[in-house]
């Protein structure tokens, strides 16, 4: 049975289809009745397609923003203009060089059958891969292959390449880009459901594209990231999404939390009921514990406005121990930053971090010829106290745990729970509290507000 929204759409389409027939019927009696019946039958045949598009919609994924791009197709390329009109077909092996010039796309195909087809100048270009002998149709864009179509437009003196692809076709690559394909299937299934929910939740019909291909949204590396296991993870969870009440959740995830995930309200502007701090199981993560040495040169570059860094003081932390606010003190001033700002400036793996000064050691200088200080001269040539030798900008060591913002599902935690025999539904319901795993219904929508950052790594 069609749901309420699909029913409304069908009613509108039916009314539009029947109106001309009704007018004709009024003028010619029953003569219009067979045509009306045919229109109703056509709409009945259209309903499965409408439902399929509602539960497996097309996504628009930004792949590149570059001044110039090279594209090829597995079995050739078909070029179309903004209205869908076919401009050119290129055979397998031919490449298309695209560049921005004067706010337009300059498209230069490689020689076809020994003749150059010339340069096309367009405001918008659509590219479709023709299938190769094995039936695979894929676009070669720079060094990666992608399914679906490619829309190219000019934006801010660059070419914006957007992959237009169906949701269920997009997901096997996302799962393989976000998790090792060798991980347990239940972890891959959990990732598939989270990624599907995230993608649907972040569709933006009024924007130029829906998602980035990086961890700004969720990683998507094209055809090479697909494997049999990632395709199985998507196939066996097809259509399943995470719901809280009647809405899709914001299914953010990260690599490793360092022992405890974070409340969304402690990092972003809104506390969502399903994104609360829970114990993690990421002890096997290679980034469960880490250190990073912050050299004076690196600190001077990161905090040039205060002349480098002498000390970093953590002023406040969240309930899970992550830095909420910190003061950075330098030779010429001080800054107060949020944990996220500090992480960005220093390139830290997470905000679950503390700072300590590296111990300063003195090495006695060698004399000419490589000999050391003579015995008996120690008191005369003894080094001065360490405080006199300390550099103006000391080396600082960041000691931290986890990798990522810490909100939502921990991927290394999902791995550990899958190894313990937990099913993907149990994994998801541990990290997203109070949610249900349900088939996507046409018309399911996101919570209206409380925008938070993307997958964010």
Beta strands, then each sheet from edge to edge (+ up, - down):
strand 1: 58-66
strand 2: 68-73
strand 3: 76-80
strand 4: 86-91
strand 5: 95-101
strand 6: 104-109
strand 7: 119-122
strand 8: 124-129
strand 9: 139-141
strand 10: 144-146
strand 11: 149-155
strand 12: 158-166
strand 13: 211-212
strand 14: 240-244
strand 15: 247-248
strand 16: 253-254
strand 17: 290-294
strand 18: 311-317
strand 19: 323-330
strand 20: 333-338
strand 21: 353-357
strand 22: 396-400
strand 23: 409-410
strand 24: 436-439
strand 25: 445-446
sheet 1: 4+ 3- 8+ 11- 12+ 1- 13-
sheet 2: 7+ 6- 5+ 2- 9+ 10-
sheet 3: 24+ 14- 15+ 25+
sheet 4: 16+ 23+
sheet 5: 17+ 22- 21+
sheet 6: 18+ 19- 20+
end
